[in-house]
Amino acid sequence: MTFLAFERITGHEATSEPLGNSVSAQTLCDCDGSGNIFTATEKTLDAALDKLHTVIYRYHCSIVFERQKYRCCDCSRKRPLDPDHVKLRSHGRVDTVENIKGRCRECHDKRHGKGVRPADEQENA
């Protein structure tokens, strides 16, 4: 992954520095006002950015789930949630808080598996 790709996917800039035989990549993630700095260290810059992307993505999902009070955005039931992208991967999705919604498995399957569009997309159609 390149710095440009990382920024496009996560919405955050990253920096790197060599650390002996490894590379450290880090980014400031201020999407919730906390000013958290995330760091990943791997053998290559590519691997460090991939790992950092995973950390940021999980963090963004946790923010979304907490904002939704761990309830599905479609049916409002309190169930384990799947992260779902409003703008799909195939349409250039990004892993930002604004582009992720928490859906229960049943609603997530309806959205992707059966072609049923949830209420939030029907309003925007």
ZAKOLMI-645221 format. One line per 4 residues: their letters; for each residue x, y, z of N, C-alpha, C, O. Coordinates in pm, whole numbers, plus 50000, padded with zeros to 5 digits. Layout:
A) X,Y,Z,X,Y,Z,X,Y,Z,X,Y,Z ~ ...;
This chain:
MTFL) 50084,49883,50000,50000,50000,50000,50089,50124,50000,50194,50125,50065 ~ 50050,50225,49930,50126,50350,49925,50065,50451,50022,49954,50432,50072 ~ 50138,50557,50048,50084,50664,50134,49957,50722,50075,49861,50749,50147 ~ 49955,50741,49942,49839,50797,49874,49718,50705,49889,49608,50752,49918;
AFER) 49739,50575,49869,49629,50479,49884,49580,50477,50029,49459,50474,50052 ~ 49671,50479,50124,49634,50480,50265,49546,50601,50296,49443,50589,50363 ~ 49588,50717,50248,49512,50840,50274,49374,50835,50209,49275,50878,50268 ~ 49367,50782,50088,49239,50772,50017,49144,50678,50090,49025,50707,50101;
ITGH) 49194,50566,50138,49110,50464,50201,49069,50504,50343,48953,50484,50381 ~ 49161,50559,50421,49131,50587,50562,49090,50731,50590,49027,50759,50691 ~ 49125,50821,50500,49098,50962,50524,49201,51027,50615,49180,51140,50661 ~ 49313,50959,50641,49418,51010,50729,49553,51003,50660,49580,50910,50584;
EATS) 49638,51101,50686,49775,51098,50634,49859,51011,50726,49832,51000,50846 ~ 49963,50948,50670,50054,50867,50750,50197,50913,50726,50229,50970,50622 ~ 50281,50888,50823,50425,50914,50811,50499,50786,50843,50442,50693,50900 ~ 50626,50781,50806,50704,50660,50838,50845,50699,50876,50892,50810,50848;
EPLG) 50912,50605,50941,51053,50623,50975,51118,50485,50986,51055,50390,51032 ~ 51243,50475,50945,51313,50346,50957,51348,50318,51102,51385,50408,51177 ~ 51336,50191,51141,51371,50148,51276,51455,50022,51266,51402,49911,51277 ~ 51583,50036,51245,51670,49919,51231,51632,49839,51108,51641,49890,50996;
NSVS) 51589,49715,51126,51547,49629,51015,51398,49641,50984,51347,49569,50898 ~ 51329,49731,51052,51185,49746,51033,51152,49890,50994,51238,49977,50990 ~ 51024,49911,50966,50973,50044,50935,50852,50068,51023,50769,49979,51041 ~ 50842,50186,51078,50727,50224,51159,50645,50324,51079,50697,50422,51026;
AQTL) 50515,50299,51072,50422,50394,51009,50328,50441,51117,50286,50363,51203 ~ 50294,50569,51114,50201,50620,51214,50109,50724,51153,50140,50785,51050 ~ 49994,50742,51219,49898,50842,51175,49826,50899,51296,49813,50832,51399 ~ 49780,51021,51283,49697,51086,51384,49553,51061,51343,49513,51096,51232;
CDCD) 49475,51002,51431,49335,50973,51403,49250,51057,51496,49232,51022,51613 ~ 49197,51167,51446,49124,51260,51530,48976,51264,51493,48911,51367,51509 ~ 48922,51152,51444,48783,51152,51397,48683,51168,51511,48568,51205,51486 ~ 48723,51140,51634,48631,51157,51748,48680,51265,51844,48628,51277,51955;
GSGN) 48779,51343,51801,48831,51450,51884,48931,51407,51989,48973,51488,52072 ~ 48970,51280,51988,49059,51228,52091,49206,51256,52062,49287,51260,52154 ~ 49242,51276,51935,49381,51300,51900,49469,51178,51913,49590,51191,51934 ~ 49412,51059,51902,49489,50935,51914,49592,50922,51803,49565,50957,51688;
IFTA) 49709,50872,51837,49812,50843,51738,49828,50692,51732,49853,50627,51833 ~ 49813,50637,51612,49825,50493,51592,49955,50466,51520,49994,50539,51430 ~ 50023,50359,51562,50152,50321,51504,50152,50172,51473,50096,50092,51548 ~ 50217,50136,51362,50236,49995,51326,50379,49979,51280,50430,50061,51203;
TEKT) 50444,49873,51327,50582,49846,51288,50590,49708,51222,50548,49608,51280 ~ 50643,49705,51102,50658,49581,51027,50790,49584,50952,50862,49685,50957 ~ 50824,49476,50884,50950,49466,50810,50956,49560,50690,51063,49608,50654 ~ 50840,49586,50627,50838,49675,50511,50736,49786,50531,50644,49772,50612;
LDAA) 50752,49893,50459,50657,50004,50467,50519,49958,50422,50419,49994,50483 ~ 50514,49878,50316,50388,49827,50264,50312,49750,50373,50193,49771,50394 ~ 50382,49661,50442,50320,49581,50548,50278,49670,50666,50173,49648,50725 ~ 50360,49769,50699,50327,49860,50810,50201,49940,50778,50115,49958,50865;
LDKL) 50189,49988,50654,50069,50064,50615,49946,49974,50613,49838,50017,50653 ~ 49961,49850,50567,49848,49756,50569,49800,49730,50712,49680,49731,50739 ~ 49895,49708,50802,49861,49683,50941,49796,49807,51004,49697,49796,51077 ~ 49851,49923,50975,49797,50049,51026,49654,50070,50974,49568,50117,51048;
HTVI) 49630,50036,50848,49496,50048,50790,49397,49961,50868,49286,50005,50898 ~ 49437,49839,50901,49350,49748,50976,49317,49805,51114,49203,49799,51158 ~ 49416,49861,51180,49396,49920,51312,49298,50038,51304,49206,50048,51385 ~ 49318,50126,51207,49231,50243,51189,49089,50198,51155,48992,50252,51208;
YRYH) 49076,50099,51065,48943,50049,51026,48868,49996,51148,48750,50027,51166 ~ 48934,49916,51230,48869,49862,51350,48829,49973,51446,48724,49967,51509 ~ 48914,50074,51457,48885,50187,51543,48762,50263,51492,48673,50297,51570 ~ 48757,50288,51363,48642,50357,51303,48514,50277,51326,48410,50334,51358;
CSIV) 48520,50145,51310,48403,50059,51334,48356,50070,51478,48236,50079,51504 ~ 48449,50071,51572,48412,50080,51713,48342,50213,51743,48249,50217,51823 ~ 48386,50320,51680,48321,50451,51698,48178,50445,51646,48086,50492,51712 ~ 48160,50389,51527,48027,50379,51466,47934,50294,51553,47821,50334,51581;
FERQ) 47982,50177,51596,47898,50088,51676,47858,50155,51807,47744,50141,51852 ~ 47951,50226,51868,47921,50296,51994,47817,50405,51971,47725,50421,52051 ~ 47832,50482,51862,47734,50588,51832,47595,50531,51810,47496,50595,51844 ~ 47588,50411,51752,47459,50347,51727,47409,50271,51850,47305,50205,51844;
KYRC) 47482,50281,51960,47449,50209,52083,47437,50059,52058,47354,49990,52118 ~ 47522,50010,51969,47530,49868,51936,47398,49811,51885,47365,49695,51909 ~ 47322,49895,51815,47196,49854,51753,47209,49864,51602,47277,49953,51550 ~ 47142,49774,51531,47143,49774,51386,47080,49903,51335,46977,49946,51385;
CDCS) 47142,49963,51235,47090,50090,51181,46961,50070,51101,46890,50167,51073 ~ 46928,49945,51064,46805,49918,50988,46690,49873,51077,46582,49932,51074 ~ 46713,49769,51157,46604,49710,51236,46605,49753,51382,46511,49725,51456 ~ 46710,49821,51426,46726,49873,51562,46740,49765,51669,46736,49796,51789;
RKRP) 46754,49639,51628,46773,49534,51727,46917,49536,51778,47011,49569,51705 ~ 46931,49500,51904,47064,49493,51966,47120,49354,51941,47088,49259,52012 ~ 47205,49344,51839,47267,49219,51797,47412,49248,51764,47451,49364,51750 ~ 47494,49144,51750,47630,49168,51702,47624,49237,51565,47546,49197,51478;
LDPD) 47706,49338,51547,47701,49418,51424,47816,49387,51329,47928,49356,51370 ~ 47785,49396,51201,47886,49389,51094,47908,49530,51044,47813,49606,51031 ~ 48033,49567,51017,48054,49697,50952,48010,49689,50807,48044,49594,50736 ~ 47934,49786,50764,47885,49789,50626,47917,49925,50568,47893,50028,50632;
HVKL) 47970,49926,50449,48007,50051,50382,47888,50108,50307,47824,50037,50229 ~ 47858,50235,50329,47751,50304,50257,47788,50307,50109,47709,50268,50023 ~ 47908,50354,50080,47960,50350,49944,48043,50222,49934,48143,50207,50004 ~ 48002,50133,49849,48063,50000,49842,48206,50002,49792,48249,50096,49725;
RSHG) 48281,49897,49827,48420,49883,49784,48433,49895,49633,48524,49959,49581 ~ 48341,49833,49563,48346,49834,49416,48321,49973,49358,48344,49996,49239 ~ 48272,50064,49441,48246,50201,49397,48342,50300,49463,48310,50418,49477 ~ 48460,50251,49502,48562,50339,49558,48542,50374,49705,48574,50485,49747;
RVDT) 48490,50282,49781,48461,50307,49922,48584,50353,49999,48699,50327,49961 ~ 48557,50421,50108,48662,50460,50201,48623,50410,50340,48505,50390,50369 ~ 48721,50389,50424,48697,50336,50558,48689,50449,50661,48758,50445,50763 ~ 48606,50547,50634,48588,50657,50727,48463,50633,50811,48377,50553,50774;
VENI) 48455,50702,50923,48339,50689,51011,48211,50723,50936,48107,50661,50959 ~ 48217,50820,50847,48099,50863,50773,48052,50759,50672,47936,50761,50632 ~ 48139,50669,50631,48104,50571,50529,48076,50432,50586,48057,50337,50510 ~ 48073,50418,50717,48049,50287,50779,47921,50294,50863,47898,50389,50937;
KGRC) 47839,50191,50849,47720,50175,50934,47725,50036,50994,47779,49943,50934 ~ 47667,50021,51112,47661,49891,51175,47527,49825,51145,47421,49880,51174 ~ 47534,49706,51085,47413,49630,51053,47424,49490,51113,47532,49431,51115 ~ 47312,49437,51160,47311,49299,51206,47331,49208,51085,47312,49252,50971;
RECH) 47367,49085,51109,47395,48992,50998,47275,48978,50905,47292,48976,50783 ~ 47154,48970,50961,47034,48954,50879,47014,49073,50785,46988,49054,50666 ~ 47026,49194,50837,47008,49313,50754,47123,49330,50655,47103,49374,50542 ~ 47242,49294,50698,47358,49302,50609,47341,49204,50493,47369,49239,50378;
DKRH) 47295,49083,50522,47270,48985,50417,47160,49032,50321,47171,49013,50200 ~ 47056,49093,50375,46949,49145,50289,47005,49250,50194,46971,49253,50075 ~ 47090,49335,50247,47145,49444,50165,47231,49391,50053,47223,49439,49940 ~ 47314,49293,50082,47409,49245,49981,47365,49117,49911,47387,49100,49791;
GKGV) 47304,49027,49985,47273,48897,49928,47145,48892,49846,47139,48822,49745 ~ 47044,48965,49888,46914,48955,49822,46879,49080,49742,46774,49085,49678 ~ 46965,49179,49745,46940,49300,49668,46837,49393,49727,46792,49486,49660 ~ 46796,49370,49853,46701,49459,49918,46776,49580,49970,46876,49567,50040;
RPAD) 46728,49698,49936,46796,49819,49980,46737,49868,50111,46615,49886,50122 ~ 46821,49890,50213,46772,49942,50342,46714,50082,50327,46736,50150,50226 ~ 46639,50123,50428,46567,50251,50425,46657,50370,50397,46618,50461,50325 ~ 46780,50372,50454,46866,50489,50436,46907,50507,50290,46929,50620,50246;
EQEN) 46918,50400,50214,46954,50412,50074,46832,50446,49989,46844,50514,49887 ~ 46713,50398,50030,46593,50427,49954,46563,50575,49958,46516,50632,49859 ~ 46591,50640,50073,46570,50783,50086,46660,50862,49994,46621,50967,49942 ~ 46784,50811,49973,46882,50882,49891,46874,50847,49744,46946,50905,49663;
A) 46787,50753,49706,46777,50709,49567,46703,50809,49482,46685,50787,49362;
